[in-house]
């Protein structure tokens, strides 16, 4: 164990909203971990921070998997891509008179 000279600071980043599992979106602590923070000793505070880091990594991995799945679903669609309004306009195809065959045309 390491000799501690300073108190472990709170991991709070000021985003105090809970996700579906009850973890804070900012620091990834549970409600109990947030409420008991001032009563925890430095060893337990460090353990909480390590758990928060693990939760954050799991959340990031899950988000990356979701992005990959979404990209795969987009690739599977066969819909033609709509041209962007920011693209330069395409010029219409010009048909030259010598390309036309009027042999079967009657008036």
Buried (B, 14 or more C-beta within 10 A) or exposed (E): EEEEEEEBEBBEEEEEEEEEEEBBEBBBBBEEBBEBBEEBEEEBBBEBBEBBEEBBEEBEEEEEEEEEEEEEEEEEEEEEEEEEEEEEEEEEEEEEEEEEEEEEEEE
